[in-house]
Amino acid sequence: MFRMAAFLILTTFLSSFNASATVRIGDLNLKTSFVDVKVARSLGGNERGPALGVLSNGSLILGGGDKGGTLFLWREKDAKLRTLGDFINPKERIRDSRFAITDIAVLKENVNSANILISFPRLTNRNCVEVVVDEISLNLTTTNAKKINRWFTSKPCVPVSAVQHAAGRMEVINNKSVYLTIGDLGYRKIDSRSLRGDLGSVFKISKKKIEKISSGHRNQQGILLLNGETLITSEHGPRGGDEINVIEKGTDYGWPFVTYGEPYTQGDYVIPKETGTHKGFREPIKVWSPSIAPTELIQLPTNGFGKYSGGIAMGTLREMALVFMTFENGKITSSEAVNIGARIRDLEVIMSVQSMELCLESSA
């Protein structure tokens, strides 16, 4: 007899609310349902699905849309998207899907309101780009929202012609602080420790304090505080060398000096000093070559997911798959990929009395 877990998959390209499928992982059947959220996708260049946050009642906060900075509220009971407001000034972006809300972190909430953080790359009036984190107050009764504070602004500001690898993933620590990933932003001077500033780092931030935790990262698209204790990130490498790292304070993870991947061309923004190695720097606990383009990480519930209960699930872009992993004694001890047929950019878990649902946001 197989255990059945219910999955809600939010996708940006299916037109029906009734599409479903069942996939198998080990002795577990995964039921997938697809919901159309096209209005929340960001366009320009490559299409990008919305950022995703989950409230305790199962309602979803989506971030993106044609303007890049629109927040939407989605309630399962009526399956409608309601607009909460726009939070990226049109002057702070170009029509490029990368200039959109990257991640949403729910700090605190009650039945009528919630405080969240949003991260996004911001175009300045100097025509350069920085990653910012803003606190937003949501009124769930009147379905509107307003900006409260700016928590973080990355430095240096990177020329817009180079911008990529913004990262901007957040993991909530408590209702006053989060961990934040900042990628290398395609900065040509990323190989200079004295010039790269905040880029390629993991931070612990609050409204009043910013603390750098680690450095030497390329593009950390997933972050997870496993069991509330172990901080883990997933990271894109160049042409292979995608990684999972256990993050420890004060540690340099090697980019761009070492990587298990390979350089793209001699004209790329930075050429790794050594490839096929992490010699002299902290080793990742998992490496994929060729690349799978890893994205968000979540911890699965402790029951209902077979041998992966309490383990890790990770989205992928290139593989269009969920990767399930077990983690023991600081190591990934097993992993298995399940094809979903969609580029998965964000993941959340919903716990309810009736079912356990894994919410995914995907992009075409």
C-alpha positions as CSV (number, residue, x, y, z in Angstrom):
1,M,0.0,0.0,0.0
2,F,1.5,3.3,-1.1
3,R,1.3,6.6,0.9
4,M,-0.3,9.5,-0.9
5,A,0.9,13.1,-0.4
6,A,-1.1,16.0,-1.9
7,F,0.8,18.5,-4.0
8,L,-0.4,21.9,-5.2
9,I,1.7,23.1,-8.1
10,L,1.4,26.7,-9.1
11,T,2.5,27.0,-12.7
12,T,2.7,29.9,-15.2
13,F,1.7,28.2,-18.4
14,L,-1.2,25.8,-17.9
15,S,-4.6,27.2,-18.7
16,S,-6.8,24.7,-16.7
17,F,-7.4,24.5,-13.0
18,N,-8.3,20.8,-13.4
19,A,-5.0,19.4,-14.8
20,S,-3.4,16.8,-12.6
21,A,-1.0,13.9,-12.7
22,T,0.6,11.4,-10.3
23,V,4.3,10.7,-10.2
24,R,6.1,8.1,-8.2
25,I,9.1,8.4,-5.9
26,G,10.2,5.3,-4.0
27,D,7.1,3.9,-2.3
28,L,5.4,7.3,-2.4
29,N,2.8,8.5,-5.0
30,L,2.8,12.2,-5.5
31,K,-0.4,13.8,-6.8
32,T,0.2,17.1,-8.6
33,S,-2.4,19.7,-9.4
34,F,-1.7,22.7,-11.7
35,V,-3.1,26.2,-11.2
36,D,-2.8,29.0,-13.8
37,V,-1.2,32.1,-12.4
38,K,-0.2,33.7,-15.8
39,V,-1.1,37.2,-14.6
40,A,1.6,37.0,-11.9
41,R,4.5,36.0,-14.2
42,S,7.2,38.6,-15.2
43,L,8.0,39.1,-18.8
44,G,10.9,40.6,-20.8
45,G,13.8,38.3,-21.8
46,N,13.1,35.0,-20.3
47,E,9.7,34.6,-18.7
48,R,9.8,34.2,-14.9
49,G,7.2,32.9,-12.6
50,P,6.2,34.8,-9.4
51,A,7.9,34.6,-6.0
52,L,5.9,32.7,-3.5
53,G,5.0,33.1,0.2
54,V,2.5,31.1,2.3
55,L,0.3,32.3,5.1
56,S,-0.7,30.0,8.0
57,N,-4.3,29.7,6.7
58,G,-3.0,28.4,3.3
59,S,-3.4,31.6,1.4
60,L,-0.6,32.5,-1.0
61,I,1.3,35.7,-1.6
62,L,2.7,36.0,-5.1
63,G,5.2,38.6,-6.3
64,G,5.9,39.6,-9.9
65,G,3.5,40.4,-12.7
66,D,4.0,42.6,-15.8
67,K,5.3,45.4,-13.6
68,G,7.7,43.1,-11.8
69,G,6.8,44.4,-8.3
70,T,3.1,43.5,-7.9
71,L,2.0,41.5,-4.9
72,F,-1.0,39.3,-5.3
73,L,-3.1,37.4,-2.8
74,W,-4.5,33.9,-3.8
75,R,-7.1,32.1,-1.7
76,E,-7.9,28.5,-2.5
77,K,-11.6,28.8,-1.5
78,D,-12.3,31.0,-4.6
79,A,-9.1,30.4,-6.6
80,K,-8.8,34.1,-7.5
81,L,-5.8,36.4,-7.5
82,R,-6.3,39.8,-5.8
83,T,-3.9,42.6,-6.3
84,L,-2.3,44.0,-3.1
85,G,-0.2,46.7,-4.6
86,D,2.9,47.6,-6.7
87,F,6.3,47.9,-4.9
88,I,8.9,48.5,-7.6
89,N,8.9,52.0,-9.1
90,P,8.9,51.9,-12.9
91,K,12.1,53.9,-12.8
92,E,13.8,51.2,-10.8
93,R,13.7,48.5,-13.4
94,I,13.9,47.8,-17.1
95,R,11.5,45.5,-18.9
96,D,13.4,42.4,-18.0
97,S,12.0,39.5,-16.0
98,R,15.1,39.6,-13.7
99,F,13.9,43.0,-12.4
100,A,11.1,41.5,-10.4
101,I,10.4,40.4,-6.9
102,T,12.8,37.5,-6.2
103,D,11.6,36.2,-2.9
104,I,9.0,36.7,-0.1
105,A,9.5,36.0,3.6
106,V,6.5,36.0,6.0
107,L,7.7,37.6,9.3
108,K,4.5,37.6,11.3
109,E,0.7,37.5,10.7
110,N,-2.7,37.3,12.2
111,V,-6.1,36.8,10.7
112,N,-6.3,40.3,9.4
113,S,-2.8,41.3,8.6
114,A,0.8,40.2,7.9
115,N,4.3,41.7,7.7
116,I,6.5,40.3,5.0
117,L,9.8,41.0,3.4
118,I,10.4,41.2,-0.4
119,S,13.7,41.2,-2.2
120,F,14.4,42.4,-5.7
121,P,17.2,43.9,-7.9
122,R,16.8,47.6,-8.1
123,L,17.9,49.9,-10.9
124,T,19.2,53.2,-9.5
125,N,19.3,56.6,-11.2
126,R,23.0,56.0,-11.8
127,N,22.1,53.1,-14.1
128,C,23.5,50.5,-11.9
129,V,21.9,47.7,-9.9
130,E,21.7,46.7,-6.3
131,V,19.7,44.1,-4.4
132,V,17.3,45.5,-1.8
133,V,15.0,44.1,0.9
134,D,11.8,45.9,1.9
135,E,9.4,45.3,4.7
136,I,5.7,45.4,3.6
137,S,2.6,45.5,5.7
138,L,-0.4,43.6,4.3
139,N,-4.0,44.2,5.2
140,L,-5.7,40.9,4.4
141,T,-9.2,42.3,5.0
142,T,-9.1,45.2,2.6
143,T,-6.5,43.4,0.4
144,N,-4.0,46.2,0.1
145,A,-0.4,46.7,1.3
146,K,2.1,49.4,2.0
147,K,5.9,49.6,2.4
148,I,7.2,50.2,5.9
149,N,11.0,50.0,5.9
150,R,14.0,49.2,3.7
151,W,16.1,46.6,5.6
152,F,19.0,46.1,3.2
153,T,20.8,47.5,0.1
154,S,23.7,45.7,-1.4
155,K,27.0,47.4,-2.4
156,P,28.6,48.0,-4.8
157,C,26.1,49.0,-7.3
158,V,26.8,46.9,-10.5
159,P,26.5,48.2,-14.1
160,V,23.2,47.3,-15.5
161,S,24.8,45.8,-18.6
162,A,26.3,43.0,-16.5
163,V,23.5,42.2,-14.1
164,Q,22.8,38.6,-13.5
165,H,23.0,36.1,-10.5
166,A,21.2,38.4,-8.1
167,A,20.1,35.6,-5.7
168,G,18.1,37.4,-3.0
169,R,16.7,34.3,-1.3
170,M,15.5,34.6,2.3
171,E,15.0,32.2,5.1
172,V,13.1,33.4,8.2
173,I,14.9,33.0,11.6
174,N,12.1,34.7,13.7
175,N,9.7,37.6,13.3
176,K,12.6,40.1,13.4
177,S,15.3,38.6,11.3
178,V,16.1,36.5,8.2
179,Y,19.1,35.0,6.4
180,L,19.6,36.5,2.9
181,T,21.6,35.4,-0.1
182,I,23.3,37.9,-2.4
183,G,24.8,36.6,-5.6
184,D,27.8,37.9,-7.5
185,L,25.5,40.0,-9.9
186,G,27.8,39.3,-12.8
187,Y,30.3,41.8,-11.4
188,R,33.5,41.8,-13.4
189,K,35.6,42.6,-10.2
190,I,34.1,39.7,-8.2
191,D,37.6,38.2,-7.9
192,S,38.7,41.2,-5.9
193,R,37.9,40.7,-2.2
194,S,38.5,44.4,-1.6
195,L,36.1,45.5,-4.3
196,R,33.2,43.0,-4.3
197,G,31.7,44.2,-1.0
198,D,28.4,42.5,-0.2
199,L,28.4,40.4,-3.4
200,G,28.6,36.6,-3.3
201,S,27.6,36.4,0.3
202,V,25.1,35.2,2.9
203,F,23.8,37.7,5.5
204,K,21.8,37.7,8.6
205,I,19.7,40.8,8.6
206,S,17.2,42.6,10.8
207,K,15.7,46.1,10.7
208,K,18.6,47.4,12.7
209,K,21.5,45.1,12.1
210,I,23.3,43.5,9.1
211,E,25.9,40.7,9.7
212,K,27.8,38.9,6.9
213,I,27.9,35.2,7.5
214,S,29.8,33.7,4.6
215,S,31.4,34.7,1.2
216,G,32.6,33.2,-2.0
217,H,29.2,32.3,-3.5
218,R,28.1,32.7,-7.2
219,N,24.3,32.5,-7.3
220,Q,22.5,31.0,-4.3
221,Q,19.0,30.3,-5.4
222,G,17.9,28.3,-2.4
223,I,18.4,28.6,1.4
224,L,17.1,26.5,4.3
225,L,17.6,26.4,8.0
226,L,17.2,22.7,8.4
227,N,15.7,21.6,11.8
228,G,16.1,25.2,12.8
229,E,19.9,24.6,13.2
230,T,21.8,23.8,10.0
231,L,22.0,26.6,7.3
232,I,22.1,25.1,3.8
233,T,22.2,26.9,0.4
234,S,21.9,25.6,-3.2
235,E,24.1,27.4,-5.7
236,H,24.5,27.6,-9.5
237,G,28.0,26.9,-10.8
238,P,29.3,27.7,-14.3
239,R,28.7,24.9,-16.9
240,G,28.4,22.3,-14.1
241,G,29.5,22.6,-10.5
242,D,26.0,23.2,-9.1
243,E,26.4,22.9,-5.3
244,I,24.8,22.4,-2.0
245,N,26.7,24.0,0.9
246,V,26.4,23.9,4.7
247,I,27.0,27.5,5.7
248,E,29.2,28.3,8.6
249,K,30.1,31.8,9.9
250,G,33.3,33.3,8.5
251,T,33.8,30.7,5.8
252,D,34.8,31.4,2.2
253,Y,33.3,29.0,-0.3
254,G,35.7,29.7,-3.1
255,W,34.0,31.5,-6.0
256,P,35.4,32.6,-8.3
257,F,38.8,31.1,-7.4
258,V,37.7,27.5,-7.5
259,T,34.7,25.6,-8.9
260,Y,33.8,22.1,-10.0
261,G,32.3,23.7,-13.1
262,E,33.9,25.0,-16.3
263,P,34.2,28.6,-17.7
264,Y,31.8,29.5,-20.5
265,T,34.1,31.4,-22.8
266,Q,37.3,33.5,-22.4
267,G,35.0,36.5,-22.7
268,D,32.9,35.7,-19.7
269,Y,32.7,38.3,-16.9
270,V,35.1,36.3,-14.7
271,I,37.2,33.2,-15.4
272,P,37.6,30.8,-12.5
273,K,41.2,30.4,-11.4
274,E,40.9,26.6,-10.9
275,T,38.3,24.2,-12.2
276,G,37.3,20.7,-11.1
277,T,38.4,21.4,-7.6
278,H,37.6,23.2,-4.3
279,K,41.2,22.9,-3.0
280,G,41.9,25.5,-0.3
281,F,38.2,26.3,0.3
282,R,35.2,24.7,2.0
283,E,34.0,21.7,0.0
284,P,30.3,21.5,-1.0
285,I,28.3,18.6,0.4
286,K,26.7,17.8,-3.0
287,V,27.8,18.7,-6.6
288,W,26.0,18.2,-9.9
289,S,27.9,18.2,-13.2
290,P,26.4,18.7,-15.7
291,S,24.2,21.5,-14.2
292,I,20.7,21.0,-13.1
293,A,20.1,24.7,-12.1
294,P,19.0,24.2,-8.5
295,T,16.5,26.6,-6.9
296,E,14.7,26.8,-3.6
297,L,15.2,24.3,-0.7
298,I,12.5,23.3,1.8
299,Q,12.3,20.8,4.6
300,L,9.7,18.1,4.2
301,P,7.3,17.3,7.0
302,T,8.4,14.5,9.4
303,N,5.6,12.2,8.3
304,G,4.0,11.3,5.0
305,F,7.0,11.4,2.6
306,G,8.4,8.0,3.0
307,K,12.2,7.8,3.5
308,Y,12.4,11.5,2.7
309,S,10.2,12.5,5.6
310,G,12.0,15.3,7.5
311,G,14.5,15.5,4.6
312,I,15.0,18.1,1.9
313,A,13.3,18.9,-1.4
314,M,14.8,21.2,-4.0
315,G,13.5,22.7,-7.2
316,T,15.4,22.8,-10.5
317,L,15.1,24.9,-13.7
318,R,17.1,22.9,-16.2
319,E,15.9,19.5,-15.1
320,M,12.3,20.5,-14.6
321,A,12.4,18.2,-11.6
322,L,12.0,18.0,-7.8
323,V,15.1,16.6,-6.1
324,F,14.4,14.7,-2.8
325,M,17.4,14.3,-0.5
326,T,18.2,12.8,2.9
327,F,20.7,14.6,5.1
328,E,22.6,12.9,7.9
329,N,25.7,13.9,9.9
330,G,26.3,17.0,7.7
331,K,26.1,15.0,4.4
332,I,23.6,14.4,1.7
333,T,23.2,10.6,2.0
334,S,20.8,9.9,-0.9
335,S,19.0,11.8,-3.6
336,E,16.3,11.1,-6.2
337,A,14.9,13.4,-8.9
338,V,11.2,13.4,-9.9
339,N,10.3,15.0,-13.2
340,I,7.5,17.6,-12.9
341,G,7.6,19.0,-16.4
342,A,8.0,22.6,-15.3
343,R,10.9,24.9,-14.4
344,I,10.5,25.2,-10.6
345,R,11.7,28.5,-9.1
346,D,10.1,28.6,-5.7
347,L,8.9,26.1,-3.1
348,E,6.8,26.2,0.1
349,V,5.1,23.7,2.3
350,I,1.6,24.0,3.5
351,M,0.5,22.1,6.6
352,S,-3.2,21.6,7.2
353,V,-5.5,19.2,9.2
354,Q,-6.7,17.5,6.0
355,S,-3.5,17.2,4.0
356,M,0.1,18.1,3.6
357,E,0.7,20.1,0.4
358,L,3.9,21.1,-1.2
359,C,3.4,24.4,-3.1
360,L,5.6,25.1,-6.0
361,E,5.9,28.2,-8.2
362,S,7.3,27.5,-11.6
363,S,8.3,29.5,-14.7
364,A,8.1,28.6,-18.3
